[in-house]
Amino acid sequence: MLLIHDVHKTYRQAVEPTLQGLSLQFPRHCIAGLLGPNGAGKTTTISIICGLVNADGGQVEVLGLDTATQLAQIKQKIGVVPQSIALYPTLSAQENLEYIGKLYRLPNKILREKISHYLQLFGLEKNAHKAIRHYSGGMRRRANIIASLLHDPELLILDEPTAGVDVQSRNMILEFLRDYHRQGHSILYTSHLLEEAQQLCEEVAIIDHGRLLVQGNPAALMQLHQCLSLEQVFLHVTGRGVRD
């Protein structure tokens, strides 16, 4: 699914590098968690994977394709759900999804079918023609996820997909991700909710200060570090100091 080797990134006027030789890899067809405290480099890593930010050095391969030379092909194979809602607030969900689907040049008939299917699946069909700005937080998150699915991505990348949503929306999102994975897709996921990551992910990588600290199956990491939960492992390897 993903190969990152010795990746460095320092932003202009930054005091310290964001990524300092980050190396990790995840196999295809798994649900992988990229975890870390605030400022660990998770969002920068995802931005480099998606081609939104250029690394200063190192190698990144996504689904066997090199981001340095094959970015256009990568973008056709991935779906990205950013932490911030990436929808036009004055447009309805239907209008947003039609616009995004046309960017992928999906035929009208197929696009209409996909939009109808996903709106129903995510419980938004009754509010399809309501402006996004009038949606609740959970509804916006669900619509944001639908926007990433219209072109049937082989790899779905989600940055904090359940942040700030109600219990019902979180449950719906997690059940969908499990089903999507069972259909043979790969998923890369970040979250500060360690209990959620423990239940969802087959493999996790915990990073901090732009470096990999530990990687493995959550249960195996708990056993290795003699911890009762993934959250305890996280605190053990990253420390208990409060982050800004």
Rosetta blueprint (number, residue, H / E / L):
1 M L
2 L E
3 L E
4 I E
5 H E
6 D E
7 V E
8 H E
9 K E
10 T L
11 Y L
12 R L
13 Q L
14 A L
15 V L
16 E L
17 P L
18 T L
19 L E
20 Q E
21 G E
22 L E
23 S E
24 L E
25 Q E
26 F E
27 P L
28 R L
29 H L
30 C L
31 I E
32 A E
33 G E
34 L E
35 L E
36 G L
37 P L
38 N L
39 G L
40 A L
41 G L
42 K H
43 T H
44 T H
45 T H
46 I H
47 S H
48 I H
49 I H
50 C H
51 G L
52 L L
53 V L
54 N L
55 A L
56 D L
57 G E
58 G E
59 Q E
60 V E
61 E E
62 V E
63 L L
64 G L
65 L E
66 D E
67 T L
68 A L
69 T L
70 Q L
71 L H
72 A H
73 Q H
74 I H
75 K H
76 Q H
77 K H
78 I E
79 G E
80 V E
81 V E
82 P L
83 Q L
84 S L
85 I L
86 A L
87 L L
88 Y L
89 P L
90 T L
91 L L
92 S E
93 A H
94 Q H
95 E H
96 N H
97 L H
98 E H
99 Y H
100 I H
101 G H
102 K H
103 L H
104 Y L
105 R L
106 L L
107 P L
108 N H
109 K H
110 I H
111 L H
112 R H
113 E H
114 K H
115 I H
116 S H
117 H H
118 Y H
119 L H
120 Q H
121 L H
122 F L
123 G L
124 L L
125 E H
126 K H
127 N H
128 A L
129 H L
130 K L
131 A E
132 I H
133 R H
134 H H
135 Y L
136 S L
137 G H
138 G H
139 M H
140 R H
141 R H
142 R H
143 A H
144 N H
145 I H
146 I H
147 A H
148 S L
149 L L
150 L L
151 H L
152 D L
153 P L
154 E L
155 L E
156 L E
157 I E
158 L E
159 D E
160 E L
161 P L
162 T L
163 A L
164 G L
165 V L
166 D L
167 V H
168 Q H
169 S H
170 R H
171 N H
172 M H
173 I H
174 L H
175 E H
176 F H
177 L H
178 R H
179 D H
180 Y H
181 H H
182 R H
183 Q L
184 G L
185 H L
186 S E
187 I E
188 L E
189 Y E
190 T E
191 S L
192 H L
193 L L
194 L H
195 E H
196 E H
197 A H
198 Q H
199 Q H
200 L H
201 C L
202 E L
203 E E
204 V E
205 A E
206 I E
207 I E
208 D E
209 H L
210 G L
211 R E
212 L E
213 L E
214 V E
215 Q E
216 G E
217 N L
218 P H
219 A H
220 A H
221 L H
222 M H
223 Q H
224 L H
225 H L
226 Q L
227 C L
228 L L
229 S L
230 L H
231 E H
232 Q H
233 V H
234 F H
235 L H
236 H H
237 V H
238 T H
239 G L
240 R L
241 G L
242 V L
243 R L
244 D L
